Amino acid sequence: MQKRSKGASILAMSQITPLIPYIQIVLAVLLISAVLLQRTGSELGGAFGGSDNFSSAHHTRRGFEKTLFNGTIIISILFIVTSFMALLLK
C-alpha cells in the first residue's frame, strides 16, 4: 500500500475548496426541506404559549418519519463539518 504524501493531500484540499460553498448551498436547501417536512406535535397556538392536550403526549417516530428525522441529523452534521472545513481552509 502506498501512503499519500502531504503534498497530495494539500492538492486534494485545494481542489475541494472552491466547491465548498456549492456543497453548503445544497446542504442548506436539503436541511430546510427536511425540517419543514417534519410533523410538529402542536398547532399554531402551541407556538405562542398556548397549551394543547396533544403536545404532552409521547410520539414515537416510525417509518418515513424516523428516516426523515435521522436524515435531518446527518445533513446538519455534514453542514457543520463543511462549515468548519471552509473556516480552516481559508
PyMOL Python script that loads the backbone (N, CA, C, O; Angstrom):
from pymol import cmd

cmd.read_pdbstr("""\
ATOM      1  N   MET A   1       0.824  -1.169   0.000  1.00  0.00           N
ATOM      2  CA  MET A   1       0.000   0.000   0.000  1.00  0.00           C
ATOM      3  C   MET A   1       0.876   1.243   0.000  1.00  0.00           C
ATOM      4  O   MET A   1       1.897   1.304   0.684  1.00  0.00           O
ATOM      5  N   GLN A   2       0.466   2.206  -0.761  1.00  0.00           N
ATOM      6  CA  GLN A   2       1.194   3.455  -0.806  1.00  0.00           C
ATOM      7  C   GLN A   2       0.562   4.444   0.159  1.00  0.00           C
ATOM      8  O   GLN A   2      -0.659   4.512   0.297  1.00  0.00           O
ATOM      9  N   LYS A   3       1.401   5.191   0.810  1.00  0.00           N
ATOM     10  CA  LYS A   3       0.913   6.249   1.677  1.00  0.00           C
ATOM     11  C   LYS A   3       0.824   7.528   0.872  1.00  0.00           C
ATOM     12  O   LYS A   3       1.688   7.813   0.042  1.00  0.00           O
ATOM     13  N   ARG A   4      -0.209   8.289   1.116  1.00  0.00           N
ATOM     14  CA  ARG A   4      -0.354   9.567   0.436  1.00  0.00           C
ATOM     15  C   ARG A   4       0.576  10.571   1.085  1.00  0.00           C
ATOM     16  O   ARG A   4       0.658  10.662   2.309  1.00  0.00           O
ATOM     17  N   SER A   5       1.261  11.308   0.264  1.00  0.00           N
ATOM     18  CA  SER A   5       2.158  12.317   0.802  1.00  0.00           C
ATOM     19  C   SER A   5       1.352  13.540   1.227  1.00  0.00           C
ATOM     20  O   SER A   5       0.181  13.696   0.881  1.00  0.00           O
ATOM     21  N   LYS A   6       2.021  14.397   1.988  1.00  0.00           N
ATOM     22  CA  LYS A   6       1.358  15.604   2.461  1.00  0.00           C
ATOM     23  C   LYS A   6       1.011  16.511   1.294  1.00  0.00           C
ATOM     24  O   LYS A   6      -0.012  17.194   1.322  1.00  0.00           O
ATOM     25  N   GLY A   7       1.846  16.524   0.273  1.00  0.00           N
ATOM     26  CA  GLY A   7       1.582  17.340  -0.908  1.00  0.00           C
ATOM     27  C   GLY A   7       0.339  16.886  -1.649  1.00  0.00           C
ATOM     28  O   GLY A   7      -0.400  17.711  -2.186  1.00  0.00           O
ATOM     29  N   ALA A   8       0.098  15.573  -1.685  1.00  0.00           N
ATOM     30  CA  ALA A   8      -1.086  15.047  -2.363  1.00  0.00           C
ATOM     31  C   ALA A   8      -2.357  15.418  -1.613  1.00  0.00           C
ATOM     32  O   ALA A   8      -3.381  15.701  -2.234  1.00  0.00           O
ATOM     33  N   SER A   9      -2.301  15.419  -0.270  1.00  0.00           N
ATOM     34  CA  SER A   9      -3.490  15.792   0.493  1.00  0.00           C
ATOM     35  C   SER A   9      -3.764  17.285   0.378  1.00  0.00           C
ATOM     36  O   SER A   9      -4.923  17.700   0.368  1.00  0.00           O
ATOM     37  N   ILE A  10      -2.710  18.102   0.290  1.00  0.00           N
ATOM     38  CA  ILE A  10      -2.905  19.538   0.093  1.00  0.00           C
ATOM     39  C   ILE A  10      -3.502  19.797  -1.278  1.00  0.00           C
ATOM     40  O   ILE A  10      -4.363  20.664  -1.429  1.00  0.00           O
ATOM     41  N   LEU A  11      -3.049  19.045  -2.286  1.00  0.00           N
ATOM     42  CA  LEU A  11      -3.605  19.185  -3.627  1.00  0.00           C
ATOM     43  C   LEU A  11      -5.081  18.802  -3.650  1.00  0.00           C
ATOM     44  O   LEU A  11      -5.881  19.467  -4.308  1.00  0.00           O
ATOM     45  N   ALA A  12      -5.450  17.740  -2.941  1.00  0.00           N
ATOM     46  CA  ALA A  12      -6.854  17.315  -2.889  1.00  0.00           C
ATOM     47  C   ALA A  12      -7.710  18.372  -2.190  1.00  0.00           C
ATOM     48  O   ALA A  12      -8.826  18.644  -2.630  1.00  0.00           O
ATOM     49  N   MET A  13      -7.208  18.967  -1.115  1.00  0.00           N
ATOM     50  CA  MET A  13      -7.947  20.012  -0.414  1.00  0.00           C
ATOM     51  C   MET A  13      -8.089  21.260  -1.270  1.00  0.00           C
ATOM     52  O   MET A  13      -9.119  21.933  -1.218  1.00  0.00           O
ATOM     53  N   SER A  14      -7.077  21.574  -2.050  1.00  0.00           N
ATOM     54  CA  SER A  14      -7.168  22.766  -2.897  1.00  0.00           C
ATOM     55  C   SER A  14      -8.190  22.570  -4.018  1.00  0.00           C
ATOM     56  O   SER A  14      -8.720  23.549  -4.543  1.00  0.00           O
ATOM     57  N   GLN A  15      -8.468  21.339  -4.385  1.00  0.00           N
ATOM     58  CA  GLN A  15      -9.495  21.068  -5.399  1.00  0.00           C
ATOM     59  C   GLN A  15     -10.894  21.113  -4.795  1.00  0.00           C
ATOM     60  O   GLN A  15     -11.856  21.423  -5.497  1.00  0.00           O
ATOM     61  N   ILE A  16     -11.022  20.812  -3.512  1.00  0.00           N
ATOM     62  CA  ILE A  16     -12.321  20.803  -2.847  1.00  0.00           C
ATOM     63  C   ILE A  16     -12.727  22.211  -2.409  1.00  0.00           C
ATOM     64  O   ILE A  16     -13.915  22.529  -2.376  1.00  0.00           O
ATOM     65  N   THR A  17     -11.760  23.047  -2.075  1.00  0.00           N
ATOM     66  CA  THR A  17     -12.045  24.377  -1.529  1.00  0.00           C
ATOM     67  C   THR A  17     -13.022  25.201  -2.369  1.00  0.00           C
ATOM     68  O   THR A  17     -13.937  25.790  -1.794  1.00  0.00           O
ATOM     69  N   PRO A  18     -12.883  25.277  -3.694  1.00  0.00           N
ATOM     70  CA  PRO A  18     -13.863  26.082  -4.448  1.00  0.00           C
ATOM     71  C   PRO A  18     -15.264  25.472  -4.488  1.00  0.00           C
ATOM     72  O   PRO A  18     -16.227  26.170  -4.804  1.00  0.00           O
ATOM     73  N   LEU A  19     -15.393  24.192  -4.178  1.00  0.00           N
ATOM     74  CA  LEU A  19     -16.692  23.524  -4.216  1.00  0.00           C
ATOM     75  C   LEU A  19     -17.471  23.647  -2.908  1.00  0.00           C
ATOM     76  O   LEU A  19     -18.675  23.394  -2.885  1.00  0.00           O
ATOM     77  N   ILE A  20     -16.808  24.030  -1.830  1.00  0.00           N
ATOM     78  CA  ILE A  20     -17.453  24.056  -0.516  1.00  0.00           C
ATOM     79  C   ILE A  20     -18.683  24.960  -0.482  1.00  0.00           C
ATOM     80  O   ILE A  20     -19.701  24.542   0.070  1.00  0.00           O
ATOM     81  N   PRO A  21     -18.653  26.184  -1.043  1.00  0.00           N
ATOM     82  CA  PRO A  21     -19.878  26.999  -0.991  1.00  0.00           C
ATOM     83  C   PRO A  21     -21.072  26.349  -1.705  1.00  0.00           C
ATOM     84  O   PRO A  21     -22.208  26.469  -1.246  1.00  0.00           O
ATOM     85  N   TYR A  22     -20.819  25.673  -2.807  1.00  0.00           N
ATOM     86  CA  TYR A  22     -21.905  24.996  -3.531  1.00  0.00           C
ATOM     87  C   TYR A  22     -22.434  23.810  -2.739  1.00  0.00           C
ATOM     88  O   TYR A  22     -23.639  23.555  -2.720  1.00  0.00           O
ATOM     89  N   ILE A  23     -21.532  23.088  -2.089  1.00  0.00           N
ATOM     90  CA  ILE A  23     -21.943  21.970  -1.236  1.00  0.00           C
ATOM     91  C   ILE A  23     -22.795  22.489  -0.080  1.00  0.00           C
ATOM     92  O   ILE A  23     -23.801  21.877   0.279  1.00  0.00           O
ATOM     93  N   GLN A  24     -22.388  23.622   0.503  1.00  0.00           N
ATOM     94  CA  GLN A  24     -23.148  24.201   1.615  1.00  0.00           C
ATOM     95  C   GLN A  24     -24.534  24.669   1.168  1.00  0.00           C
ATOM     96  O   GLN A  24     -25.500  24.533   1.918  1.00  0.00           O
ATOM     97  N   ILE A  25     -24.641  25.210  -0.027  1.00  0.00           N
ATOM     98  CA  ILE A  25     -25.948  25.643  -0.532  1.00  0.00           C
ATOM     99  C   ILE A  25     -26.884  24.449  -0.683  1.00  0.00           C
ATOM    100  O   ILE A  25     -28.047  24.509  -0.283  1.00  0.00           O
ATOM    101  N   VAL A  26     -26.376  23.370  -1.258  1.00  0.00           N
ATOM    102  CA  VAL A  26     -27.190  22.165  -1.440  1.00  0.00           C
ATOM    103  C   VAL A  26     -27.600  21.597  -0.085  1.00  0.00           C
ATOM    104  O   VAL A  26     -28.758  21.225   0.109  1.00  0.00           O
ATOM    105  N   LEU A  27     -26.652  21.528   0.854  1.00  0.00           N
ATOM    106  CA  LEU A  27     -26.969  21.002   2.179  1.00  0.00           C
ATOM    107  C   LEU A  27     -27.967  21.897   2.905  1.00  0.00           C
ATOM    108  O   LEU A  27     -28.837  21.397   3.618  1.00  0.00           O
ATOM    109  N   ALA A  28     -27.855  23.216   2.734  1.00  0.00           N
ATOM    110  CA  ALA A  28     -28.792  24.136   3.386  1.00  0.00           C
ATOM    111  C   ALA A  28     -30.205  23.947   2.851  1.00  0.00           C
ATOM    112  O   ALA A  28     -31.164  23.938   3.623  1.00  0.00           O
ATOM    113  N   VAL A  29     -30.341  23.797   1.542  1.00  0.00           N
ATOM    114  CA  VAL A  29     -31.672  23.586   0.953  1.00  0.00           C
ATOM    115  C   VAL A  29     -32.253  22.256   1.427  1.00  0.00           C
ATOM    116  O   VAL A  29     -33.436  22.175   1.760  1.00  0.00           O
ATOM    117  N   LEU A  30     -31.423  21.218   1.457  1.00  0.00           N
ATOM    118  CA  LEU A  30     -31.890  19.913   1.944  1.00  0.00           C
ATOM    119  C   LEU A  30     -32.284  19.980   3.418  1.00  0.00           C
ATOM    120  O   LEU A  30     -33.285  19.388   3.822  1.00  0.00           O
ATOM    121  N   LEU A  31     -31.504  20.695   4.215  1.00  0.00           N
ATOM    122  CA  LEU A  31     -31.799  20.811   5.640  1.00  0.00           C
ATOM    123  C   LEU A  31     -33.094  21.573   5.881  1.00  0.00           C
ATOM    124  O   LEU A  31     -33.905  21.170   6.714  1.00  0.00           O
ATOM    125  N   ILE A  32     -33.293  22.665   5.163  1.00  0.00           N
ATOM    126  CA  ILE A  32     -34.536  23.432   5.298  1.00  0.00           C
ATOM    127  C   ILE A  32     -35.733  22.576   4.890  1.00  0.00           C
ATOM    128  O   ILE A  32     -36.762  22.575   5.564  1.00  0.00           O
ATOM    129  N   SER A  33     -35.591  21.849   3.786  1.00  0.00           N
ATOM    130  CA  SER A  33     -36.682  20.990   3.322  1.00  0.00           C
ATOM    131  C   SER A  33     -36.995  19.895   4.335  1.00  0.00           C
ATOM    132  O   SER A  33     -38.161  19.612   4.610  1.00  0.00           O
ATOM    133  N   ALA A  34     -35.960  19.285   4.885  1.00  0.00           N
ATOM    134  CA  ALA A  34     -36.170  18.202   5.846  1.00  0.00           C
ATOM    135  C   ALA A  34     -36.844  18.712   7.116  1.00  0.00           C
ATOM    136  O   ALA A  34     -37.707  18.034   7.674  1.00  0.00           O
ATOM    137  N   VAL A  35     -36.460  19.891   7.571  1.00  0.00           N
ATOM    138  CA  VAL A  35     -37.074  20.446   8.778  1.00  0.00           C
ATOM    139  C   VAL A  35     -38.534  20.796   8.518  1.00  0.00           C
ATOM    140  O   VAL A  35     -39.395  20.536   9.358  1.00  0.00           O
ATOM    141  N   LEU A  36     -38.815  21.384   7.360  1.00  0.00           N
ATOM    142  CA  LEU A  36     -40.193  21.772   7.058  1.00  0.00           C
ATOM    143  C   LEU A  36     -41.109  20.572   6.830  1.00  0.00           C
ATOM    144  O   LEU A  36     -42.314  20.664   7.062  1.00  0.00           O
ATOM    145  N   LEU A  37     -40.554  19.448   6.380  1.00  0.00           N
ATOM    146  CA  LEU A  37     -41.371  18.259   6.146  1.00  0.00           C
ATOM    147  C   LEU A  37     -41.744  17.525   7.432  1.00  0.00           C
ATOM    148  O   LEU A  37     -42.681  16.727   7.443  1.00  0.00           O
ATOM    149  N   GLN A  38     -41.022  17.791   8.498  1.00  0.00           N
ATOM    150  CA  GLN A  38     -41.304  17.080   9.744  1.00  0.00           C
ATOM    151  C   GLN A  38     -42.587  17.586  10.372  1.00  0.00           C
ATOM    152  O   GLN A  38     -42.899  18.776  10.329  1.00  0.00           O
ATOM    153  N   ARG A  39     -43.311  16.668  10.947  1.00  0.00           N
ATOM    154  CA  ARG A  39     -44.582  16.988  11.584  1.00  0.00           C
ATOM    155  C   ARG A  39     -44.329  17.559  12.970  1.00  0.00           C
ATOM    156  O   ARG A  39     -43.478  17.064  13.710  1.00  0.00           O
ATOM    157  N   THR A  40     -45.059  18.587  13.312  1.00  0.00           N
ATOM    158  CA  THR A  40     -44.912  19.146  14.652  1.00  0.00           C
ATOM    159  C   THR A  40     -45.974  18.544  15.561  1.00  0.00           C
ATOM    160  O   THR A  40     -47.024  18.091  15.104  1.00  0.00           O
ATOM    161  N   GLY A  41     -45.682  18.548  16.845  1.00  0.00           N
ATOM    162  CA  GLY A  41     -46.603  17.961  17.810  1.00  0.00           C
ATOM    163  C   GLY A  41     -47.683  18.915  18.277  1.00  0.00           C
ATOM    164  O   GLY A  41     -48.615  18.495  18.963  1.00  0.00           O
ATOM    165  N   SER A  42     -47.585  20.181  17.924  1.00  0.00           N
ATOM    166  CA  SER A  42     -48.583  21.142  18.387  1.00  0.00           C
ATOM    167  C   SER A  42     -49.043  22.015  17.233  1.00  0.00           C
ATOM    168  O   SER A  42     -48.400  22.082  16.185  1.00  0.00           O
ATOM    169  N   GLU A  43     -50.145  22.667  17.444  1.00  0.00           N
ATOM    170  CA  GLU A  43     -50.704  23.561  16.430  1.00  0.00           C
ATOM    171  C   GLU A  43     -50.124  24.954  16.614  1.00  0.00           C
ATOM    172  O   GLU A  43     -49.190  25.150  17.393  1.00  0.00           O
ATOM    173  N   LEU A  44     -50.674  25.906  15.903  1.00  0.00           N
ATOM    174  CA  LEU A  44     -50.188  27.276  15.942  1.00  0.00           C
ATOM    175  C   LEU A  44     -50.292  27.878  17.334  1.00  0.00           C
ATOM    176  O   LEU A  44     -49.432  28.666  17.726  1.00  0.00           O
ATOM    177  N   GLY A  45     -51.317  27.527  18.083  1.00  0.00           N
ATOM    178  CA  GLY A  45     -51.481  28.050  19.434  1.00  0.00           C
ATOM    179  C   GLY A  45     -50.352  27.629  20.355  1.00  0.00           C
ATOM    180  O   GLY A  45     -49.973  28.384  21.250  1.00  0.00           O
ATOM    181  N   GLY A  46     -49.813  26.448  20.155  1.00  0.00           N
ATOM    182  CA  GLY A  46     -48.706  25.977  20.967  1.00  0.00           C
ATOM    183  C   GLY A  46     -47.422  26.738  20.713  1.00  0.00           C
ATOM    184  O   GLY A  46     -46.560  26.809  21.590  1.00  0.00           O
ATOM    185  N   ALA A  47     -47.282  27.303  19.536  1.00  0.00           N
ATOM    186  CA  ALA A  47     -46.089  28.072  19.215  1.00  0.00           C
ATOM    187  C   ALA A  47     -46.061  29.390  19.973  1.00  0.00           C
ATOM    188  O   ALA A  47     -44.988  29.944  20.213  1.00  0.00           O
ATOM    189  N   PHE A  48     -47.235  29.898  20.353  1.00  0.00           N
ATOM    190  CA  PHE A  48     -47.318  31.174  21.052  1.00  0.00           C
ATOM    191  C   PHE A  48     -47.616  31.012  22.537  1.00  0.00           C
ATOM    192  O   PHE A  48     -48.096  31.950  23.174  1.00  0.00           O
ATOM    193  N   GLY A  49     -47.345  29.855  23.089  1.00  0.00           N
ATOM    194  CA  GLY A  49     -47.522  29.660  24.519  1.00  0.00           C
ATOM    195  C   GLY A  49     -48.818  28.993  24.921  1.00  0.00           C
ATOM    196  O   GLY A  49     -49.005  28.687  26.099  1.00  0.00           O
ATOM    197  N   GLY A  50     -49.714  28.757  23.990  1.00  0.00           N
ATOM    198  CA  GLY A  50     -50.953  28.062  24.305  1.00  0.00           C
ATOM    199  C   GLY A  50     -50.666  26.598  24.573  1.00  0.00           C
ATOM    200  O   GLY A  50     -49.624  26.081  24.172  1.00  0.00           O
ATOM    201  N   SER A  51     -51.574  25.938  25.239  1.00  0.00           N
ATOM    202  CA  SER A  51     -51.326  24.533  25.532  1.00  0.00           C
ATOM    203  C   SER A  51     -52.313  23.662  24.770  1.00  0.00           C
ATOM    204  O   SER A  51     -53.485  24.006  24.620  1.00  0.00           O
ATOM    205  N   ASP A  52     -51.825  22.551  24.303  1.00  0.00           N
ATOM    206  CA  ASP A  52     -52.656  21.542  23.652  1.00  0.00           C
ATOM    207  C   ASP A  52     -52.626  20.286  24.507  1.00  0.00           C
ATOM    208  O   ASP A  52     -51.663  20.038  25.233  1.00  0.00           O
ATOM    209  N   ASN A  53     -53.667  19.515  24.415  1.00  0.00           N
ATOM    210  CA  ASN A  53     -53.639  18.227  25.101  1.00  0.00           C
ATOM    211  C   ASN A  53     -52.706  17.261  24.401  1.00  0.00           C
ATOM    212  O   ASN A  53     -52.201  16.326  25.021  1.00  0.00           O
ATOM    213  N   PHE A  54     -52.471  17.477  23.114  1.00  0.00           N
ATOM    214  CA  PHE A  54     -51.651  16.563  22.334  1.00  0.00           C
ATOM    215  C   PHE A  54     -50.163  16.860  22.470  1.00  0.00           C
ATOM    216  O   PHE A  54     -49.341  15.994  22.169  1.00  0.00           O
ATOM    217  N   SER A  55     -49.796  18.051  22.911  1.00  0.00           N
ATOM    218  CA  SER A  55     -48.385  18.412  22.964  1.00  0.00           C
ATOM    219  C   SER A  55     -47.634  17.655  24.046  1.00  0.00           C
ATOM    220  O   SER A  55     -46.420  17.485  23.943  1.00  0.00           O
ATOM    221  N   SER A  56     -48.325  17.197  25.078  1.00  0.00           N
ATOM    222  CA  SER A  56     -47.644  16.486  26.152  1.00  0.00           C
ATOM    223  C   SER A  56     -47.563  14.984  25.889  1.00  0.00           C
ATOM    224  O   SER A  56     -46.889  14.270  26.630  1.00  0.00           O
ATOM    225  N   ALA A  57     -48.225  14.501  24.868  1.00  0.00           N
ATOM    226  CA  ALA A  57     -48.218  13.067  24.574  1.00  0.00           C
ATOM    227  C   ALA A  57     -46.902  12.670  23.924  1.00  0.00           C
ATOM    228  O   ALA A  57     -46.335  13.425  23.134  1.00  0.00           O
ATOM    229  N   HIS A  58     -46.426  11.491  24.257  1.00  0.00           N
ATOM    230  CA  HIS A  58     -45.195  10.969  23.667  1.00  0.00           C
ATOM    231  C   HIS A  58     -45.496  10.452  22.266  1.00  0.00           C
ATOM    232  O   HIS A  58     -46.502   9.780  22.041  1.00  0.00           O
ATOM    233  N   HIS A  59     -44.618  10.773  21.339  1.00  0.00           N
ATOM    234  CA  HIS A  59     -44.814  10.368  19.953  1.00  0.00           C
ATOM    235  C   HIS A  59     -43.604   9.563  19.493  1.00  0.00           C
ATOM    236  O   HIS A  59     -42.475  10.048  19.567  1.00  0.00           O
ATOM    237  N   THR A  60     -43.822   8.352  19.024  1.00  0.00           N
ATOM    238  CA  THR A  60     -42.748   7.510  18.521  1.00  0.00           C
ATOM    239  C   THR A  60     -42.663   7.655  17.013  1.00  0.00           C
ATOM    240  O   THR A  60     -43.658   7.518  16.302  1.00  0.00           O
ATOM    241  N   ARG A  61     -41.462   7.934  16.542  1.00  0.00           N
ATOM    242  CA  ARG A  61     -41.263   8.071  15.098  1.00  0.00           C
ATOM    243  C   ARG A  61     -41.123   6.682  14.483  1.00  0.00           C
ATOM    244  O   ARG A  61     -40.409   5.825  15.003  1.00  0.00           O
ATOM    245  N   ARG A  62     -41.818   6.479  13.370  1.00  0.00           N
ATOM    246  CA  ARG A  62     -41.754   5.192  12.673  1.00  0.00           C
ATOM    247  C   ARG A  62     -41.733   5.431  11.179  1.00  0.00           C
ATOM    248  O   ARG A  62     -42.247   6.439  10.693  1.00  0.00           O
ATOM    249  N   GLY A  63     -41.140   4.509  10.459  1.00  0.00           N
ATOM    250  CA  GLY A  63     -41.166   4.545   9.001  1.00  0.00           C
ATOM    251  C   GLY A  63     -40.460   5.752   8.422  1.00  0.00           C
ATOM    252  O   GLY A  63     -39.328   6.062   8.791  1.00  0.00           O
ATOM    253  N   PHE A  64     -41.146   6.437   7.502  1.00  0.00           N
ATOM    254  CA  PHE A  64     -40.568   7.582   6.806  1.00  0.00           C
ATOM    255  C   PHE A  64     -40.236   8.715   7.764  1.00  0.00           C
ATOM    256  O   PHE A  64     -39.250   9.425   7.572  1.00  0.00           O
ATOM    257  N   GLU A  65     -41.052   8.885   8.788  1.00  0.00           N
ATOM    258  CA  GLU A  65     -40.804   9.961   9.747  1.00  0.00           C
ATOM    259  C   GLU A  65     -39.480   9.755  10.479  1.00  0.00           C
ATOM    260  O   GLU A  65     -38.750  10.717  10.715  1.00  0.00           O
ATOM    261  N   LYS A  66     -39.166   8.524  10.837  1.00  0.00           N
ATOM    262  CA  LYS A  66     -37.899   8.222  11.503  1.00  0.00           C
ATOM    263  C   LYS A  66     -36.736   8.408  10.536  1.00  0.00           C
ATOM    264  O   LYS A  66     -35.691   8.934  10.918  1.00  0.00           O
ATOM    265  N   THR A  67     -36.911   7.980   9.284  1.00  0.00           N
ATOM    266  CA  THR A  67     -35.871   8.151   8.272  1.00  0.00           C
ATOM    267  C   THR A  67     -35.612   9.627   8.016  1.00  0.00           C
ATOM    268  O   THR A  67     -34.460  10.041   7.891  1.00  0.00           O
ATOM    269  N   LEU A  68     -36.664  10.418   7.937  1.00  0.00           N
ATOM    270  CA  LEU A  68     -36.527  11.853   7.728  1.00  0.00           C
ATOM    271  C   LEU A  68     -35.826  12.512   8.915  1.00  0.00           C
ATOM    272  O   LEU A  68     -34.988  13.393   8.725  1.00  0.00           O
ATOM    273  N   PHE A  69     -36.154  12.100  10.118  1.00  0.00           N
ATOM    274  CA  PHE A  69     -35.529  12.634  11.324  1.00  0.00           C
ATOM    275  C   PHE A  69     -34.037  12.322  11.341  1.00  0.00           C
ATOM    276  O   PHE A  69     -33.218  13.205  11.596  1.00  0.00           O
ATOM    277  N   ASN A  70     -33.683  11.066  11.070  1.00  0.00           N
ATOM    278  CA  ASN A  70     -32.269  10.677  11.046  1.00  0.00           C
ATOM    279  C   ASN A  70     -31.524  11.370   9.909  1.00  0.00           C
ATOM    280  O   ASN A  70     -30.372  11.773  10.073  1.00  0.00           O
ATOM    281  N   GLY A  71     -32.173  11.507   8.763  1.00  0.00           N
ATOM    282  CA  GLY A  71     -31.558  12.212   7.641  1.00  0.00           C
ATOM    283  C   GLY A  71     -31.300  13.676   7.964  1.00  0.00           C
ATOM    284  O   GLY A  71     -30.286  14.237   7.549  1.00  0.00           O
ATOM    285  N   THR A  72     -32.212  14.295   8.701  1.00  0.00           N
ATOM    286  CA  THR A  72     -32.036  15.685   9.111  1.00  0.00           C
ATOM    287  C   THR A  72     -30.803  15.831   9.996  1.00  0.00           C
ATOM    288  O   THR A  72     -30.042  16.788   9.856  1.00  0.00           O
ATOM    289  N   ILE A  73     -30.609  14.891  10.897  1.00  0.00           N
ATOM    290  CA  ILE A  73     -29.438  14.925  11.770  1.00  0.00           C
ATOM    291  C   ILE A  73     -28.158  14.764  10.955  1.00  0.00           C
ATOM    292  O   ILE A  73     -27.183  15.477  11.188  1.00  0.00           O
ATOM    293  N   ILE A  74     -28.154  13.841  10.008  1.00  0.00           N
ATOM    294  CA  ILE A  74     -26.969  13.602   9.177  1.00  0.00           C
ATOM    295  C   ILE A  74     -26.660  14.825   8.322  1.00  0.00           C
ATOM    296  O   ILE A  74     -25.503  15.231   8.212  1.00  0.00           O
ATOM    297  N   ILE A  75     -27.688  15.413   7.718  1.00  0.00           N
ATOM    298  CA  ILE A  75     -27.483  16.607   6.881  1.00  0.00           C
ATOM    299  C   ILE A  75     -26.943  17.760   7.725  1.00  0.00           C
ATOM    300  O   ILE A  75     -26.060  18.492   7.277  1.00  0.00           O
ATOM    301  N   SER A  76     -27.463  17.928   8.937  1.00  0.00           N
ATOM    302  CA  SER A  76     -26.981  19.022   9.785  1.00  0.00           C
ATOM    303  C   SER A  76     -25.526  18.811  10.195  1.00  0.00           C
ATOM    304  O   SER A  76     -24.762  19.773  10.264  1.00  0.00           O
ATOM    305  N   ILE A  77     -25.134  17.573  10.467  1.00  0.00           N
ATOM    306  CA  ILE A  77     -23.736  17.274  10.801  1.00  0.00           C
ATOM    307  C   ILE A  77     -22.835  17.549   9.601  1.00  0.00           C
ATOM    308  O   ILE A  77     -21.755  18.119   9.758  1.00  0.00           O
ATOM    309  N   LEU A  78     -23.266  17.151   8.408  1.00  0.00           N
ATOM    310  CA  LEU A  78     -22.482  17.428   7.205  1.00  0.00           C
ATOM    311  C   LEU A  78     -22.341  18.927   6.966  1.00  0.00           C
ATOM    312  O   LEU A  78     -21.282  19.392   6.546  1.00  0.00           O
ATOM    313  N   PHE A  79     -23.405  19.685   7.231  1.00  0.00           N
ATOM    314  CA  PHE A  79     -23.347  21.130   7.061  1.00  0.00           C
ATOM    315  C   PHE A  79     -22.350  21.751   8.035  1.00  0.00           C
ATOM    316  O   PHE A  79     -21.595  22.648   7.660  1.00  0.00           O
ATOM    317  N   ILE A  80     -22.343  21.283   9.271  1.00  0.00           N
ATOM    318  CA  ILE A  80     -21.406  21.791  10.267  1.00  0.00           C
ATOM    319  C   ILE A  80     -19.968  21.450   9.882  1.00  0.00           C
ATOM    320  O   ILE A  80     -19.075  22.288  10.009  1.00  0.00           O
ATOM    321  N   VAL A  81     -19.742  20.225   9.413  1.00  0.00           N
ATOM    322  CA  VAL A  81     -18.398  19.816   9.007  1.00  0.00           C
ATOM    323  C   VAL A  81     -17.900  20.656   7.832  1.00  0.00           C
ATOM    324  O   VAL A  81     -16.748  21.089   7.828  1.00  0.00           O
ATOM    325  N   THR A  82     -18.754  20.888   6.840  1.00  0.00           N
ATOM    326  CA  THR A  82     -18.325  21.704   5.704  1.00  0.00           C
ATOM    327  C   THR A  82     -18.078  23.156   6.126  1.00  0.00           C
ATOM    328  O   THR A  82     -17.214  23.827   5.561  1.00  0.00           O
ATOM    329  N   SER A  83     -18.824  23.637   7.103  1.00  0.00           N
ATOM    330  CA  SER A  83     -18.599  24.996   7.600  1.00  0.00           C
ATOM    331  C   SER A  83     -17.233  25.108   8.275  1.00  0.00           C
ATOM    332  O   SER A  83     -16.514  26.085   8.063  1.00  0.00           O
ATOM    333  N   PHE A  84     -16.879  24.125   9.077  1.00  0.00           N
ATOM    334  CA  PHE A  84     -15.565  24.123   9.699  1.00  0.00           C
ATOM    335  C   PHE A  84     -14.461  23.956   8.672  1.00  0.00           C
ATOM    336  O   PHE A  84     -13.403  24.572   8.799  1.00  0.00           O
ATOM    337  N   MET A  85     -14.688  23.135   7.660  1.00  0.00           N
ATOM    338  CA  MET A  85     -13.695  22.987   6.591  1.00  0.00           C
ATOM    339  C   MET A  85     -13.473  24.311   5.879  1.00  0.00           C
ATOM    340  O   MET A  85     -12.332  24.680   5.601  1.00  0.00           O
ATOM    341  N   ALA A  86     -14.540  25.022   5.584  1.00  0.00           N
ATOM    342  CA  ALA A  86     -14.419  26.319   4.921  1.00  0.00           C
ATOM    343  C   ALA A  86     -13.658  27.303   5.791  1.00  0.00           C
ATOM    344  O   ALA A  86     -12.875  28.108   5.287  1.00  0.00           O
ATOM    345  N   LEU A  87     -13.885  27.239   7.090  1.00  0.00           N
ATOM    346  CA  LEU A  87     -13.205  28.133   8.009  1.00  0.00           C
ATOM    347  C   LEU A  87     -11.703  27.811   8.097  1.00  0.00           C
ATOM    348  O   LEU A  87     -10.864  28.711   8.119  1.00  0.00           O
ATOM    349  N   LEU A  88     -11.391  26.534   8.146  1.00  0.00           N
ATOM    350  CA  LEU A  88      -9.985  26.121   8.292  1.00  0.00           C
ATOM    351  C   LEU A  88      -9.183  26.256   7.004  1.00  0.00           C
ATOM    352  O   LEU A  88      -7.974  26.484   7.052  1.00  0.00           O
ATOM    353  N   LEU A  89      -9.832  26.119   5.859  1.00  0.00           N
ATOM    354  CA  LEU A  89      -9.111  26.160   4.582  1.00  0.00           C
ATOM    355  C   LEU A  89      -8.913  27.565   4.032  1.00  0.00           C
ATOM    356  O   LEU A  89      -8.209  27.747   3.039  1.00  0.00           O
ATOM    357  N   LYS A  90      -9.525  28.560   4.668  1.00  0.00           N
ATOM    358  CA  LYS A  90      -9.331  29.924   4.182  1.00  0.00           C
ATOM    359  C   LYS A  90      -8.028  30.486   4.618  1.00  0.00           C
ATOM    360  O   LYS A  90      -7.709  31.629   4.293  1.00  0.00           O
TER     361      LYS A  90
END
""", "prot")
cmd.dss("prot")
cmd.show_as("cartoon", "prot")
cmd.util.cbc("prot")
cmd.orient("prot")
